[in-house]
Amino acid sequence: MKDRINALMRHMGMSQKDFANEICISPGTLSSIFSGRNKPTLNTLNNIHERFPEVNMDWLMNGKGEMFASAAPVSQQVEAAEVGSPVASSSVSGIPIQPGFIDHLPSPQQVSPQTSNLMMDGKIFDKPSRKIAEIRVFYDDGTFETFSAKR
């Protein structure tokens, strides 16, 4: 993984110091990763993903695929899939989708951005609504996938 991080840094045309600053880690931490003394933490990988969302995380973590993800975001692929089509009945980016799944998703008009009530100790509090920004799926083989909402 250290070689792929180094390749990404070189591809971006950054020095170790600049790259470390971009991903919010110390230059010493990055140097320790490149020397093999330390392995990158999940926080470091998350920072790389947040700063460079176009980087294919499967490539970064496992060396599979290309450096940059070229496929459309999953949400666009799901929207483009038709119910009953091979894509909709099998998977989108490895996520199994059952026939009819898309029919059960609420339309944007059905999702209310209003506040909801929260009841604690018999008292009702207004709680501002929240939007999903990112979903991470961790697999038992130590890999994970990150799905980000459109902004």
MODELLER restraints for C-alpha pairs under 7 A, 6 or more apart:
rsr = mdl.restraints
at = mdl.atoms
rsr.add(forms.Gaussian(group=physical.xy_distance, feature=features.Distance(at['CA:1:A'], at['CA:60:A']), mean=6.37, stdev=0.5))
rsr.add(forms.Gaussian(group=physical.xy_distance, feature=features.Distance(at['CA:1:A'], at['CA:61:A']), mean=5.92, stdev=0.5))
rsr.add(forms.Gaussian(group=physical.xy_distance, feature=features.Distance(at['CA:2:A'], at['CA:33:A']), mean=6.17, stdev=0.5))
rsr.add(forms.Gaussian(group=physical.xy_distance, feature=features.Distance(at['CA:2:A'], at['CA:34:A']), mean=5.55, stdev=0.5))
rsr.add(forms.Gaussian(group=physical.xy_distance, feature=features.Distance(at['CA:4:A'], at['CA:60:A']), mean=5.91, stdev=0.5))
rsr.add(forms.Gaussian(group=physical.xy_distance, feature=features.Distance(at['CA:5:A'], at['CA:60:A']), mean=6.92, stdev=0.5))
rsr.add(forms.Gaussian(group=physical.xy_distance, feature=features.Distance(at['CA:9:A'], at['CA:19:A']), mean=6.29, stdev=0.5))
rsr.add(forms.Gaussian(group=physical.xy_distance, feature=features.Distance(at['CA:16:A'], at['CA:27:A']), mean=6.46, stdev=0.5))
rsr.add(forms.Gaussian(group=physical.xy_distance, feature=features.Distance(at['CA:17:A'], at['CA:27:A']), mean=5.21, stdev=0.5))
rsr.add(forms.Gaussian(group=physical.xy_distance, feature=features.Distance(at['CA:20:A'], at['CA:26:A']), mean=5.79, stdev=0.5))
rsr.add(forms.Gaussian(group=physical.xy_distance, feature=features.Distance(at['CA:20:A'], at['CA:27:A']), mean=5.25, stdev=0.5))
rsr.add(forms.Gaussian(group=physical.xy_distance, feature=features.Distance(at['CA:20:A'], at['CA:30:A']), mean=6.24, stdev=0.5))
rsr.add(forms.Gaussian(group=physical.xy_distance, feature=features.Distance(at['CA:22:A'], at['CA:51:A']), mean=6.99, stdev=0.5))
rsr.add(forms.Gaussian(group=physical.xy_distance, feature=features.Distance(at['CA:23:A'], at['CA:47:A']), mean=5.14, stdev=0.5))
rsr.add(forms.Gaussian(group=physical.xy_distance, feature=features.Distance(at['CA:23:A'], at['CA:48:A']), mean=5.54, stdev=0.5))
rsr.add(forms.Gaussian(group=physical.xy_distance, feature=features.Distance(at['CA:23:A'], at['CA:51:A']), mean=6.36, stdev=0.5))
rsr.add(forms.Gaussian(group=physical.xy_distance, feature=features.Distance(at['CA:24:A'], at['CA:47:A']), mean=6.89, stdev=0.5))
rsr.add(forms.Gaussian(group=physical.xy_distance, feature=features.Distance(at['CA:32:A'], at['CA:38:A']), mean=5.40, stdev=0.5))
rsr.add(forms.Gaussian(group=physical.xy_distance, feature=features.Distance(at['CA:33:A'], at['CA:39:A']), mean=5.48, stdev=0.5))
rsr.add(forms.Gaussian(group=physical.xy_distance, feature=features.Distance(at['CA:33:A'], at['CA:40:A']), mean=6.14, stdev=0.5))
rsr.add(forms.Gaussian(group=physical.xy_distance, feature=features.Distance(at['CA:49:A'], at['CA:55:A']), mean=6.81, stdev=0.5))
rsr.add(forms.Gaussian(group=physical.xy_distance, feature=features.Distance(at['CA:54:A'], at['CA:68:A']), mean=5.63, stdev=0.5))
rsr.add(forms.Gaussian(group=physical.xy_distance, feature=features.Distance(at['CA:54:A'], at['CA:69:A']), mean=5.82, stdev=0.5))
rsr.add(forms.Gaussian(group=physical.xy_distance, feature=features.Distance(at['CA:55:A'], at['CA:67:A']), mean=5.90, stdev=0.5))
rsr.add(forms.Gaussian(group=physical.xy_distance, feature=features.Distance(at['CA:55:A'], at['CA:68:A']), mean=4.44, stdev=0.5))
rsr.add(forms.Gaussian(group=physical.xy_distance, feature=features.Distance(at['CA:55:A'], at['CA:69:A']), mean=5.87, stdev=0.5))
rsr.add(forms.Gaussian(group=physical.xy_distance, feature=features.Distance(at['CA:56:A'], at['CA:66:A']), mean=6.78, stdev=0.5))
rsr.add(forms.Gaussian(group=physical.xy_distance, feature=features.Distance(at['CA:56:A'], at['CA:67:A']), mean=5.56, stdev=0.5))
rsr.add(forms.Gaussian(group=physical.xy_distance, feature=features.Distance(at['CA:56:A'], at['CA:68:A']), mean=4.84, stdev=0.5))
rsr.add(forms.Gaussian(group=physical.xy_distance, feature=features.Distance(at['CA:56:A'], at['CA:69:A']), mean=4.62, stdev=0.5))
rsr.add(forms.Gaussian(group=physical.xy_distance, feature=features.Distance(at['CA:58:A'], at['CA:64:A']), mean=5.77, stdev=0.5))
rsr.add(forms.Gaussian(group=physical.xy_distance, feature=features.Distance(at['CA:59:A'], at['CA:65:A']), mean=5.40, stdev=0.5))
rsr.add(forms.Gaussian(group=physical.xy_distance, feature=features.Distance(at['CA:59:A'], at['CA:66:A']), mean=6.07, stdev=0.5))
rsr.add(forms.Gaussian(group=physical.xy_distance, feature=features.Distance(at['CA:59:A'], at['CA:67:A']), mean=5.79, stdev=0.5))
rsr.add(forms.Gaussian(group=physical.xy_distance, feature=features.Distance(at['CA:74:A'], at['CA:92:A']), mean=6.71, stdev=0.5))
rsr.add(forms.Gaussian(group=physical.xy_distance, feature=features.Distance(at['CA:74:A'], at['CA:93:A']), mean=6.71, stdev=0.5))
rsr.add(forms.Gaussian(group=physical.xy_distance, feature=features.Distance(at['CA:77:A'], at['CA:92:A']), mean=6.80, stdev=0.5))
rsr.add(forms.Gaussian(group=physical.xy_distance, feature=features.Distance(at['CA:78:A'], at['CA:92:A']), mean=6.89, stdev=0.5))
rsr.add(forms.Gaussian(group=physical.xy_distance, feature=features.Distance(at['CA:81:A'], at['CA:87:A']), mean=6.21, stdev=0.5))
rsr.add(forms.Gaussian(group=physical.xy_distance, feature=features.Distance(at['CA:81:A'], at['CA:88:A']), mean=5.48, stdev=0.5))
rsr.add(forms.Gaussian(group=physical.xy_distance, feature=features.Distance(at['CA:82:A'], at['CA:88:A']), mean=6.09, stdev=0.5))
rsr.add(forms.Gaussian(group=physical.xy_distance, feature=features.Distance(at['CA:83:A'], at['CA:99:A']), mean=5.90, stdev=0.5))
rsr.add(forms.Gaussian(group=physical.xy_distance, feature=features.Distance(at['CA:83:A'], at['CA:100:A']), mean=5.77, stdev=0.5))
rsr.add(forms.Gaussian(group=physical.xy_distance, feature=features.Distance(at['CA:83:A'], at['CA:102:A']), mean=6.64, stdev=0.5))
rsr.add(forms.Gaussian(group=physical.xy_distance, feature=features.Distance(at['CA:84:A'], at['CA:99:A']), mean=5.62, stdev=0.5))
rsr.add(forms.Gaussian(group=physical.xy_distance, feature=features.Distance(at['CA:88:A'], at['CA:97:A']), mean=5.78, stdev=0.5))
rsr.add(forms.Gaussian(group=physical.xy_distance, feature=features.Distance(at['CA:88:A'], at['CA:98:A']), mean=6.87, stdev=0.5))
rsr.add(forms.Gaussian(group=physical.xy_distance, feature=features.Distance(at['CA:88:A'], at['CA:99:A']), mean=6.38, stdev=0.5))
rsr.add(forms.Gaussian(group=physical.xy_distance, feature=features.Distance(at['CA:89:A'], at['CA:97:A']), mean=5.54, stdev=0.5))
rsr.add(forms.Gaussian(group=physical.xy_distance, feature=features.Distance(at['CA:89:A'], at['CA:98:A']), mean=5.15, stdev=0.5))
rsr.add(forms.Gaussian(group=physical.xy_distance, feature=features.Distance(at['CA:89:A'], at['CA:99:A']), mean=4.97, stdev=0.5))
rsr.add(forms.Gaussian(group=physical.xy_distance, feature=features.Distance(at['CA:90:A'], at['CA:96:A']), mean=5.61, stdev=0.5))
rsr.add(forms.Gaussian(group=physical.xy_distance, feature=features.Distance(at['CA:90:A'], at['CA:97:A']), mean=5.70, stdev=0.5))
rsr.add(forms.Gaussian(group=physical.xy_distance, feature=features.Distance(at['CA:90:A'], at['CA:98:A']), mean=6.96, stdev=0.5))
rsr.add(forms.Gaussian(group=physical.xy_distance, feature=features.Distance(at['CA:91:A'], at['CA:97:A']), mean=5.26, stdev=0.5))
rsr.add(forms.Gaussian(group=physical.xy_distance, feature=features.Distance(at['CA:113:A'], at['CA:129:A']), mean=6.02, stdev=0.5))
rsr.add(forms.Gaussian(group=physical.xy_distance, feature=features.Distance(at['CA:114:A'], at['CA:129:A']), mean=6.13, stdev=0.5))
rsr.add(forms.Gaussian(group=physical.xy_distance, feature=features.Distance(at['CA:115:A'], at['CA:126:A']), mean=6.33, stdev=0.5))
rsr.add(forms.Gaussian(group=physical.xy_distance, feature=features.Distance(at['CA:115:A'], at['CA:127:A']), mean=5.65, stdev=0.5))
rsr.add(forms.Gaussian(group=physical.xy_distance, feature=features.Distance(at['CA:115:A'], at['CA:128:A']), mean=4.57, stdev=0.5))
rsr.add(forms.Gaussian(group=physical.xy_distance, feature=features.Distance(at['CA:115:A'], at['CA:129:A']), mean=5.00, stdev=0.5))
rsr.add(forms.Gaussian(group=physical.xy_distance, feature=features.Distance(at['CA:116:A'], at['CA:126:A']), mean=5.97, stdev=0.5))
rsr.add(forms.Gaussian(group=physical.xy_distance, feature=features.Distance(at['CA:116:A'], at['CA:127:A']), mean=5.46, stdev=0.5))
rsr.add(forms.Gaussian(group=physical.xy_distance, feature=features.Distance(at['CA:116:A'], at['CA:128:A']), mean=6.51, stdev=0.5))
rsr.add(forms.Gaussian(group=physical.xy_distance, feature=features.Distance(at['CA:116:A'], at['CA:129:A']), mean=6.42, stdev=0.5))
rsr.add(forms.Gaussian(group=physical.xy_distance, feature=features.Distance(at['CA:117:A'], at['CA:124:A']), mean=6.24, stdev=0.5))
rsr.add(forms.Gaussian(group=physical.xy_distance, feature=features.Distance(at['CA:117:A'], at['CA:125:A']), mean=5.65, stdev=0.5))
rsr.add(forms.Gaussian(group=physical.xy_distance, feature=features.Distance(at['CA:117:A'], at['CA:126:A']), mean=4.81, stdev=0.5))
rsr.add(forms.Gaussian(group=physical.xy_distance, feature=features.Distance(at['CA:117:A'], at['CA:127:A']), mean=5.86, stdev=0.5))
rsr.add(forms.Gaussian(group=physical.xy_distance, feature=features.Distance(at['CA:118:A'], at['CA:124:A']), mean=5.57, stdev=0.5))
rsr.add(forms.Gaussian(group=physical.xy_distance, feature=features.Distance(at['CA:118:A'], at['CA:125:A']), mean=5.07, stdev=0.5))
rsr.add(forms.Gaussian(group=physical.xy_distance, feature=features.Distance(at['CA:118:A'], at['CA:126:A']), mean=6.15, stdev=0.5))
rsr.add(forms.Gaussian(group=physical.xy_distance, feature=features.Distance(at['CA:118:A'], at['CA:127:A']), mean=6.19, stdev=0.5))
rsr.add(forms.Gaussian(group=physical.xy_distance, feature=features.Distance(at['CA:119:A'], at['CA:125:A']), mean=6.16, stdev=0.5))
rsr.add(forms.Gaussian(group=physical.xy_distance, feature=features.Distance(at['CA:132:A'], at['CA:149:A']), mean=6.76, stdev=0.5))
rsr.add(forms.Gaussian(group=physical.xy_distance, feature=features.Distance(at['CA:133:A'], at['CA:148:A']), mean=5.88, stdev=0.5))
rsr.add(forms.Gaussian(group=physical.xy_distance, feature=features.Distance(at['CA:133:A'], at['CA:149:A']), mean=5.16, stdev=0.5))
rsr.add(forms.Gaussian(group=physical.xy_distance, feature=features.Distance(at['CA:134:A'], at['CA:146:A']), mean=6.87, stdev=0.5))
rsr.add(forms.Gaussian(group=physical.xy_distance, feature=features.Distance(at['CA:134:A'], at['CA:147:A']), mean=5.58, stdev=0.5))
rsr.add(forms.Gaussian(group=physical.xy_distance, feature=features.Distance(at['CA:134:A'], at['CA:148:A']), mean=4.34, stdev=0.5))
rsr.add(forms.Gaussian(group=physical.xy_distance, feature=features.Distance(at['CA:134:A'], at['CA:149:A']), mean=5.97, stdev=0.5))
rsr.add(forms.Gaussian(group=physical.xy_distance, feature=features.Distance(at['CA:135:A'], at['CA:146:A']), mean=5.78, stdev=0.5))
rsr.add(forms.Gaussian(group=physical.xy_distance, feature=features.Distance(at['CA:135:A'], at['CA:147:A']), mean=5.16, stdev=0.5))
rsr.add(forms.Gaussian(group=physical.xy_distance, feature=features.Distance(at['CA:135:A'], at['CA:148:A']), mean=6.47, stdev=0.5))
rsr.add(forms.Gaussian(group=physical.xy_distance, feature=features.Distance(at['CA:136:A'], at['CA:144:A']), mean=6.73, stdev=0.5))
rsr.add(forms.Gaussian(group=physical.xy_distance, feature=features.Distance(at['CA:136:A'], at['CA:145:A']), mean=5.66, stdev=0.5))
rsr.add(forms.Gaussian(group=physical.xy_distance, feature=features.Distance(at['CA:136:A'], at['CA:146:A']), mean=4.49, stdev=0.5))
rsr.add(forms.Gaussian(group=physical.xy_distance, feature=features.Distance(at['CA:136:A'], at['CA:147:A']), mean=6.33, stdev=0.5))
rsr.add(forms.Gaussian(group=physical.xy_distance, feature=features.Distance(at['CA:137:A'], at['CA:144:A']), mean=5.37, stdev=0.5))
rsr.add(forms.Gaussian(group=physical.xy_distance, feature=features.Distance(at['CA:137:A'], at['CA:145:A']), mean=5.33, stdev=0.5))
rsr.add(forms.Gaussian(group=physical.xy_distance, feature=features.Distance(at['CA:137:A'], at['CA:146:A']), mean=6.57, stdev=0.5))
rsr.add(forms.Gaussian(group=physical.xy_distance, feature=features.Distance(at['CA:138:A'], at['CA:144:A']), mean=4.31, stdev=0.5))
rsr.add(forms.Gaussian(group=physical.xy_distance, feature=features.Distance(at['CA:138:A'], at['CA:145:A']), mean=6.77, stdev=0.5))
